[in-house]
Amino acid sequence: MSLSKERRYTIDDRNNLPEGQLAELIDGKLYIQASPSANHQRLSLKLSRYIADYIDSKKGKCEVFQAPFDVFLSGDESECFIPDISVICNTDIVKERGCFGAPDWIIEITSPSTVRNDYFLKAIKYQEAGVKEYWIVNLSKQSIMVNNFYEEEFSPVHFTFKDKIKVNIYDDLEIDFRQLGF
């Protein structure tokens, strides 16, 4: 849900919201976020753990961050995103206040109030910023849309929770959604 369409908000407006109120700042608009469902949180944790275990097993340098974790795609605070999962391999862009630059891989788990932004607005913003891979996981439809932005010409690829999906930023990582128990 977006607040007023007439006023342009800033990061100060976002930061001055009541304690615990999450909101993304995109194109001068504040998008208030509701608390995620229990299944949303379960899936986010399982995916994050799966990815982090893989990185640890390879002694990789990438880091996995779960929401709430601020991502400032442009490197400044003009816009602020809160992806469900961010995988960041250039750890120089990770600061105490969040990520200042484009993560390598972002996963958004849709909620009824975020579907439109996840599929359209964020996809464009993430691609323009240099995110290499963007997954949209739809719990209610048990589907995953994978966008590989590092390819010059890409088409989203659609999967279900019955599929094993290759993670394209890694040579040998696949996520078998059947094993996640949803």
Phi, psi and omega per residue, in radians:
M1 nan 2.286 3.116
S2 -1.676 2.469 3.003
L3 -1.348 -2.856 -3.047
S4 -0.723 2.372 3.099
K5 -1.538 -0.202 -3.065
E6 -1.508 -0.601 -3.080
R7 -1.645 2.485 3.012
R8 -1.661 2.118 -3.122
Y9 -1.591 2.794 3.115
T10 -2.159 3.054 3.109
I11 -1.103 -0.532 3.092
D12 -1.124 -0.704 3.079
D13 -1.070 -0.770 3.136
R14 -1.108 -0.780 -3.105
N15 -1.217 -0.328 -3.140
N16 -1.650 0.146 3.051
L17 -1.173 2.804 3.122
P18 -0.957 2.577 -3.141
E19 -0.877 2.279 3.094
G20 1.535 -0.171 3.133
Q21 -1.436 2.053 3.130
L22 -1.603 2.436 3.092
A23 -2.691 2.512 3.025
E24 -1.739 2.580 3.108
L25 -1.977 1.921 -3.085
I26 -2.349 2.171 3.134
D27 0.920 0.679 3.098
G28 1.351 0.130 3.129
K29 -1.982 2.503 3.050
L30 -1.671 2.230 3.086
Y31 -1.953 1.813 -3.109
I32 -1.237 2.396 -3.129
Q33 -1.936 2.301 3.050
A34 -1.408 2.811 3.068
S35 -1.113 2.425 -3.139
P36 -1.266 2.760 3.111
S37 -1.245 2.913 3.116
A38 -1.073 -0.779 3.137
N39 -1.145 -0.618 3.061
H40 -1.023 -0.837 -3.139
Q41 -1.144 -0.710 3.114
R42 -1.059 -0.807 -3.122
L43 -1.146 -0.745 3.121
S44 -1.030 -0.781 3.140
L45 -1.135 -0.777 -3.132
K46 -1.100 -0.758 3.121
L47 -1.133 -0.796 -3.135
S48 -1.056 -0.777 -3.138
R49 -1.118 -0.756 3.138
Y50 -1.029 -0.825 -3.119
I51 -1.175 -0.797 -3.136
A52 -1.103 -0.696 3.107
D53 -1.091 -0.694 3.103
Y54 -1.094 -0.859 -3.123
I55 -1.038 -0.778 3.129
D56 -1.092 -0.711 -3.114
S57 -1.136 -0.475 3.129
K58 -1.663 0.016 -3.056
K59 0.953 0.717 -3.103
G60 -1.342 2.857 -3.115
K61 -1.696 -0.182 -3.123
C62 -1.201 2.683 3.108
E63 -2.158 2.596 3.122
V64 -1.931 2.257 3.102
F65 -2.168 2.400 3.100
Q66 -1.848 2.671 3.042
A67 -1.094 2.534 0.025
P68 -1.510 2.143 3.079
F69 -2.552 2.064 -3.056
D70 -1.269 2.380 3.064
V71 -2.152 2.063 3.101
F72 -1.820 1.581 -2.995
L73 -0.979 -0.706 -3.058
S74 -1.422 -0.058 -3.131
G75 1.540 -0.126 3.037
D76 -2.118 -3.009 -3.058
E77 -1.796 0.448 3.136
S78 -1.268 -0.445 3.069
E79 -2.453 2.579 -3.119
C80 -2.406 2.124 3.122
F81 -1.912 2.670 3.079
I82 -2.248 1.332 3.130
P83 -1.130 2.676 3.092
D84 -1.127 -0.747 3.115
I85 -2.427 2.310 3.060
S86 -2.177 2.275 3.036
V87 -1.933 2.099 -3.020
I88 -2.156 2.078 -3.113
C89 -1.689 -0.456 3.055
N90 -1.586 1.545 -3.037
T91 -1.200 -0.147 3.064
D92 -1.150 -0.390 -3.120
I93 -1.565 -0.018 3.102
V94 -1.597 2.078 3.111
K95 -2.078 3.034 -3.125
E96 -1.057 -0.610 -3.099
R97 -1.485 -0.095 3.141
G98 2.502 -2.800 -3.130
C99 -1.774 2.192 -3.133
F100 -1.936 1.428 -3.083
G101 2.527 -3.066 -3.058
A102 -1.538 2.160 2.971
P103 -1.095 2.794 3.108
D104 -1.300 -0.634 -3.054
W105 -2.500 2.284 3.094
I106 -2.162 2.408 3.019
I107 -2.111 2.185 3.014
E108 -1.940 2.290 3.035
I109 -1.797 1.991 -3.008
T110 -1.182 2.582 2.964
S111 -2.133 2.777 -3.133
P112 -0.896 -0.631 -3.097
S113 -1.442 -0.160 -3.066
T114 -1.987 -0.031 -3.024
V115 -0.944 -0.876 -3.080
R116 -1.063 -0.821 3.130
N117 -1.132 -0.727 -3.101
D118 -1.080 -0.788 -3.062
Y119 -1.382 -0.509 -3.019
F120 -2.024 -1.244 -3.033
L121 -1.013 -0.892 -3.103
K122 -1.185 -0.634 3.119
A123 -1.010 -0.765 3.134
I124 -1.156 -0.830 -3.117
K125 -1.088 -0.750 -3.127
Y126 -1.141 -0.740 3.128
Q127 -1.105 -0.828 -3.115
E128 -1.075 -0.569 -3.082
A129 -1.398 -0.288 3.124
G130 1.826 0.225 3.008
V131 -1.071 2.307 -3.072
K132 -1.409 -0.655 -3.052
E133 -2.450 2.353 -3.111
Y134 -2.381 2.065 3.118
W135 -1.886 2.388 3.021
I136 -2.017 2.019 -3.104
V137 -1.834 2.121 -3.126
N138 -1.883 1.805 -3.098
L139 -1.079 -0.765 -3.064
S140 -1.175 -0.570 3.120
K141 -1.679 -0.085 -3.081
Q142 0.864 0.918 -3.128
S143 -2.325 2.753 3.107
I144 -2.331 2.275 3.038
M145 -1.931 2.137 -3.111
V146 -1.851 2.187 3.068
N147 -1.982 2.102 3.085
N148 -1.814 1.599 -3.034
F149 -1.302 -0.260 -3.118
Y150 -1.283 -0.287 3.086
E151 -1.395 2.478 -3.130
E152 -1.042 -0.851 3.080
E153 -2.049 2.059 -3.107
F154 -2.217 2.685 2.980
S155 -2.247 2.359 3.097
P156 -1.023 2.495 3.113
V157 -1.959 2.332 -3.069
H158 -1.823 2.400 3.129
F159 -2.327 2.989 3.048
T160 -2.115 3.084 3.116
F161 -1.294 0.067 3.063
K162 -1.746 0.008 -3.029
D163 -1.778 2.767 2.959
K164 -1.818 2.225 -3.005
I165 -2.059 2.241 3.089
K166 -1.323 2.283 3.037
V167 -1.548 2.061 -2.971
N168 -1.375 -0.306 3.097
I169 -1.381 -0.146 3.092
Y170 -2.143 2.624 -3.132
D171 -1.292 -0.564 -2.956
D172 -2.338 0.502 3.104
L173 -1.881 2.197 3.021
E174 -2.239 2.510 3.078
I175 -1.973 2.066 3.125
D176 -1.638 1.803 -3.073
F177 -1.129 -0.397 3.097
R178 -1.098 -0.571 -3.109
Q179 -1.334 -0.220 -3.102
L180 -1.431 -0.258 3.027
G181 1.397 0.618 3.105
F182 -2.045 nan nan
